[in-house]
């Protein structure tokens, strides 16, 4: 599944899905496969089917919880399903719905903190909560009225839980690595560790476009330009808005840093013509606007530079992108 070999994944999963056809784990597996097969699921025609599968998993998990025999498993399924739905609403920029869905998961989340010794997969959900409980309202202030009553988080403890999940989790070990690497790149500026994680994921799952994109980004963040240019060219073999945009943006960035500003400008402008709605669209656009701002400064067009840098800050979530854009604006 993670290597986008879905026919093989279906073959492996088929006996499990048959044997446990009325068990919530079957529906959670179906939803996870559907999510990766139609990534990003929020931009897919399969979105409704995805929610239907998750709601069935929720219903079966609630029944399982009532038996009081498999509380750890049922709680994990419920927490994961509500988390998947909240993530879907976040992708669609409906942060209120995302917050309300997170509120439904909150009770199961609290239970999960006490169940981590019996089920190491709770290390992932615990870590994500601890980190994003503090980070999410910083980047999405509209959620503060809803999240105000949630238990406080702790970014450092959250990162420690994610690291443990990446080592010990059963169902969600790879997901933990993906989230941890993304957080280290986006918010923590721990670019060397992010590169180690995404280098490993990219090596193990070379057909996964997400891992190729993040590997390229990590190389760029670490200023490994020679390796980055080779990795960037491999993005051309993937379809989808994010891969196409990432190829042009990353190529443009590497060309700028290697002093080929004319080609850089051309590729950055081309990237803005892609109208896709992907997982990384806004992040990629913020990087594009930052570098178009730099090019405008080099060309002494300060008015245009100001516009690009303000466009960057309007959508940027990466701490290093925001910091650099703010610094350049202050210098204009």
JOBELCOR-V593302 format. One record per residue. RES is the residue in three letters. SS is DSSP state (@ for helix, = for strand, . for the rest). OMEGA is omega in degrees with one decimal (* if undefined). Layout:
res ss omega
RES SS OMEGA
RES SS OMEGA
This chain:
res ss omega
UNK . -177.1
UNK . 176.4
UNK . 176.7
UNK . 173.6
UNK . -167.2
UNK @ 176.8
UNK @ 177.5
UNK @ 179.1
UNK @ 179.7
UNK @ 179.1
UNK @ -179.7
UNK @ -175.4
UNK @ -172.1
UNK @ -179.5
UNK @ 177.9
UNK @ -177.9
UNK @ 177.9
UNK @ -177.1
UNK @ -176.2
UNK . -173.4
UNK . -179.8
UNK . -179.3
UNK . -178.0
UNK @ -178.3
UNK @ 178.9
UNK @ -178.6
UNK @ 176.2
UNK @ 177.3
UNK @ 178.5
UNK @ -179.1
UNK @ -179.3
UNK @ 177.2
UNK @ -179.5
UNK @ 179.8
UNK @ -179.1
UNK @ -177.7
UNK @ -177.5
UNK . -177.1
UNK . -1.0
UNK . -175.3
UNK @ -179.5
UNK @ 178.9
UNK @ -173.9
UNK . 173.8
UNK . -179.7
UNK . -175.5
UNK @ -178.9
UNK @ 177.9
UNK @ 179.5
UNK @ -179.8
UNK @ 178.6
UNK @ 178.5
UNK @ 179.8
UNK @ 178.5
UNK @ 175.0
UNK @ 177.4
UNK @ 178.6
UNK @ -179.8
UNK @ 179.4
UNK @ -180.0
UNK @ 177.0
UNK @ 176.6
UNK @ 178.8
UNK @ -179.5
UNK @ -178.7
UNK @ 179.5
UNK . 178.4
UNK . -179.8
UNK . -174.8
UNK . -174.4
UNK @ -178.0
UNK @ -179.5
UNK @ -177.9
UNK @ 179.6
UNK @ 178.9
UNK @ 179.3
UNK @ -178.6
UNK @ -179.4
UNK @ -179.2
UNK @ -179.3
UNK @ 179.0
UNK @ 177.0
UNK @ 177.0
UNK @ -179.0
UNK @ 177.3
UNK @ 178.8
UNK @ 177.8
UNK @ 178.5
UNK @ 176.9
UNK @ 179.4
UNK @ -180.0
UNK . 177.1
UNK . 175.9
UNK . -171.7
UNK @ 176.7
UNK @ 177.2
UNK @ 178.1
UNK @ 179.6
UNK @ 179.7
UNK @ 176.9
UNK @ 176.7
UNK @ 178.2
UNK @ 177.1
UNK @ -177.7
UNK @ -167.1
UNK @ 180.0
UNK @ 178.4
UNK @ 178.1
UNK @ 179.4
UNK @ 177.2
UNK @ -177.2
UNK @ 178.8
UNK @ -179.5
UNK @ -174.6
UNK @ -173.3
UNK . -179.7
UNK . 179.6
UNK . -179.4
UNK . -175.8
UNK . 177.1
UNK . 176.6
UNK @ 174.5
UNK @ 178.7
UNK @ -177.2
UNK @ 177.0
UNK @ -178.2
UNK @ 179.0
UNK @ 179.3
UNK @ -176.5
UNK @ -179.0
UNK @ -172.0
UNK @ 173.8
UNK @ 177.8
UNK @ -174.8
UNK @ -171.4
UNK @ 178.3
UNK @ 175.9
UNK @ -177.0
UNK @ 179.2
UNK . -174.4
UNK @ -177.7
UNK @ -177.4
UNK @ -172.6
UNK @ 179.3
UNK @ 179.7
UNK @ -172.2
UNK @ -176.6
UNK . -174.7
UNK . 177.8
UNK . 177.1
UNK . -179.6
UNK . 177.2
UNK . 178.7
UNK . -174.1
UNK @ -178.2
UNK @ 178.8
UNK @ 178.0
UNK @ 178.9
UNK @ 178.0
UNK @ 178.5
UNK @ 178.5
UNK @ 177.9
UNK @ 177.7
UNK @ 178.2
UNK @ 179.6
UNK @ 180.0
UNK @ -167.8
UNK @ -173.7
UNK . -179.4
UNK . -177.9
UNK . -165.6
UNK . -178.1
UNK @ -178.3
UNK @ 176.4
UNK @ 179.7
UNK @ 178.3
UNK @ -179.0
UNK @ -179.9
UNK @ -178.9
UNK @ 179.3
UNK @ 179.2
UNK @ 178.9
UNK @ -179.5
UNK @ 177.9
UNK @ -167.9
UNK @ -172.0
UNK @ -169.3
UNK @ -179.3
UNK . 173.8
UNK . -169.8
UNK @ -178.6
UNK @ 178.8
UNK @ 176.2
UNK @ 178.5
UNK @ 178.4
UNK @ -178.0
UNK @ -175.1
UNK @ 173.1
UNK @ 179.2
UNK @ -179.8
UNK @ 179.9
UNK @ 178.1
UNK @ -176.2
UNK @ -176.5
UNK . -173.1
UNK . -179.6
UNK . -178.5
UNK . -176.6
UNK @ 178.0
UNK @ -176.9
UNK @ 176.9
UNK @ 178.8
UNK @ -176.5
UNK @ 175.3
UNK @ 176.6
UNK @ -178.0
UNK @ 179.6
UNK @ 176.5
UNK @ 179.3
UNK @ -179.4
UNK @ 178.5
UNK . 177.1
UNK . 176.5
UNK . -167.4
UNK @ -179.2
UNK @ 178.7
UNK @ -178.9
UNK @ -177.2
UNK @ 177.0
UNK @ -178.7
UNK @ -179.2
UNK @ -179.1
UNK @ 179.4
UNK @ 177.7
UNK @ -177.6
UNK @ -178.0
UNK @ -178.9
UNK . 174.0
UNK . 177.9
UNK . -175.6
UNK @ -177.0
UNK @ -179.1
UNK @ 178.9
UNK @ 179.6
UNK @ -179.7
UNK @ 179.0
UNK @ -177.1
UNK @ -179.6
UNK @ -178.6
UNK @ 176.9
UNK @ 178.4
UNK @ 179.1
UNK @ -178.6
UNK @ 178.5
UNK @ 177.6
UNK @ -176.9
UNK @ 177.7
UNK . 170.2
UNK . 172.4
UNK . -168.3
UNK @ 179.2
UNK @ 178.1
UNK @ 177.6
UNK @ -179.6
UNK @ -179.6
UNK @ -178.4
UNK @ 177.9
UNK @ 178.0
UNK @ 178.3
UNK @ -178.1
UNK @ -179.1
UNK . 177.4
UNK . 178.6
UNK . -173.1
UNK . -176.0
UNK . 179.4
UNK . -173.8
UNK . -179.9
UNK . -171.2
UNK . -172.7
UNK @ -178.0
UNK @ 178.2
UNK @ 179.6
UNK @ 177.9
UNK @ -179.8
UNK @ 176.8
UNK @ 179.1
UNK @ -179.4
UNK @ 177.8
UNK @ -176.7
UNK @ 172.7
UNK @ 174.3
UNK @ 178.2
UNK @ 179.5
UNK @ 178.1
UNK @ 176.5
UNK @ 178.5
UNK @ -179.5
UNK . 178.5
UNK . 177.1
UNK . -171.7
UNK @ 178.5
UNK @ 179.0
UNK @ 178.8
UNK @ 179.6
UNK @ -179.7
UNK @ -179.8
UNK @ -177.9
UNK @ 176.0
UNK @ 174.7
UNK @ 178.1
UNK @ -175.8
UNK @ 179.9
UNK @ -176.9
UNK @ -173.3
UNK . 171.6
UNK . 179.2
UNK . -177.7
UNK @ -178.2
UNK @ 178.1
UNK @ 179.6
UNK @ -179.2
UNK @ -178.4
UNK @ 179.0
UNK @ 177.7
UNK @ -179.6
UNK @ 179.2
UNK @ 178.4
UNK @ 179.5
UNK @ -177.1
UNK @ -178.2
UNK . *
